[in-house]
Amino acid sequence: MLEGILSIAGKGGLFKLVSQGKNIIIVESLTDGKRIPVSGTSRVSSLHEISMYTTGDDVTLAHVMANIFKLTGGKECISAKASNEELKEFMGKALPEWDADRIYVSDIKKLVTWYNILLTHGLVSENEQDDEKTETEA
């Protein structure tokens, strides 16, 4: 689900990896479809590799996204413009064991923004399995 979906520091939204060269990648914005080059010095994060802090073991972003999908019934979730208290309450429902000391409101805003973008493009569902779980269950 999140394989090939990137977040780039300093650029809003999410991007799909299109091509890569020696010190450059070409990405396509999920927001407006424009393709742009990104240099090797840019801070690029793959959503597939991001995990979130909990009071126990960290969980993958795919797991959190699947929880949000179930919670919302496959609809858009809360807006990133909601109050801090509303965002924290929503996070508590989406991931009851979230670590409130290490996950900031800005992280929750990013999470809900990303979720809504991914939902618009059909890239999130409730059936997503963490790769680690799939490997250990096999």
C-alpha positions in Angstrom: 0.0 0.0 0.0 2.6 2.6 1.0 5.4 1.2 -1.1 6.8 3.9 -3.4 4.9 6.7 -1.6 7.2 9.4 -0.3 7.2 12.5 1.9 9.8 15.1 1.0 10.9 17.7 3.6 10.0 21.2 2.7 7.3 20.1 0.2 3.7 19.7 1.1 1.7 16.6 0.3 2.8 13.1 -0.8 4.7 11.9 -3.8 4.8 8.7 -5.9 8.3 7.5 -7.0 8.4 7.5 -10.8 12.0 6.9 -11.6 15.5 7.1 -10.0 19.0 7.9 -11.2 22.4 8.1 -9.7 21.8 11.1 -7.4 18.2 12.1 -8.3 14.7 10.7 -8.2 11.7 11.8 -10.2 8.5 11.9 -8.2 4.9 12.7 -9.1 2.7 14.7 -6.7 -0.4 12.9 -5.5 -2.0 16.3 -5.1 -1.6 17.8 -8.5 0.1 15.1 -10.6 3.1 17.3 -11.5 6.4 15.5 -11.8 9.5 17.0 -10.2 13.2 16.0 -9.8 14.4 15.6 -6.2 18.2 15.6 -5.5 19.9 13.1 -3.4 20.6 15.7 -0.7 16.8 16.2 0.0 15.3 14.6 3.0 13.0 11.9 1.6 11.0 9.5 3.7 9.2 6.4 2.4 5.9 6.0 4.2 6.5 2.3 4.0 9.4 2.7 6.5 7.7 5.0 9.0 6.5 3.7 12.3 4.7 5.4 15.2 5.5 5.3 18.9 3.3 3.4 21.2 3.5 2.5 24.9 4.6 -1.0 23.7 6.3 -1.9 20.4 6.2 0.7 17.6 3.6 0.1 14.9 4.0 0.7 11.2 2.2 3.6 9.5 0.3 1.1 7.4 -1.2 -0.4 10.6 -2.3 3.0 11.8 -3.8 3.9 8.4 -5.7 0.6 8.4 -7.0 1.4 11.9 -8.1 4.9 10.7 -9.9 3.3 7.7 -11.8 1.0 10.1 -12.6 3.8 12.5 -14.0 6.1 9.7 -15.7 3.4 7.8 -13.5 4.1 4.7 -14.4 7.8 4.7 -12.2 10.9 5.2 -11.0 11.4 8.8 -10.8 14.5 11.0 -9.3 17.6 9.4 -5.8 18.7 10.3 -7.3 22.1 11.2 -9.3 20.6 14.1 -8.4 21.6 17.6 -5.4 20.0 19.4 -7.8 18.3 21.8 -9.9 16.9 19.0 -6.8 15.6 17.2 -5.5 13.9 20.4 -8.9 12.3 21.0 -9.0 11.1 17.4 -5.5 9.6 17.8 -6.6 7.8 20.9 -9.4 6.1 19.0 -7.2 5.3 16.0 -4.3 4.0 18.0 -5.3 3.5 21.7 -1.8 2.7 22.8 -0.2 5.8 21.2 2.6 7.4 23.1 1.3 10.9 23.9 4.8 12.0 25.1 6.5 11.2 21.8 3.8 11.8 19.2 3.1 15.5 18.9 0.0 17.3 17.6 2.1 18.2 14.5 2.6 14.5 13.9 -1.1 13.8 14.2 -1.9 16.6 11.7 0.6 15.1 9.2 -1.0 11.7 9.8 -4.5 12.8 9.1 -3.5 14.9 6.1 -1.6 11.9 4.6 -4.5 9.6 5.3 -7.0 11.8 3.5 -4.6 12.1 0.5 -4.1 8.4 0.3 -7.8 7.7 0.7 -8.6 10.0 -2.2 -6.2 7.9 -4.4 -7.5 4.6 -3.1 -4.2 3.7 -1.5 -5.5 2.8 2.0 -7.8 0.0 3.2 -8.6 -1.8 6.4 -7.0 -5.1 5.1 -3.5 -3.8 5.0 -1.0 -6.1 6.7 2.3 -5.0 8.0 5.1 -6.7 6.0 6.8 -7.8 9.2 3.6 -9.5 10.4 3.1 -11.2 7.0 6.7 -12.5 7.0 6.5 -13.9 10.6 3.1 -15.4 10.0 4.2 -17.2 6.8 
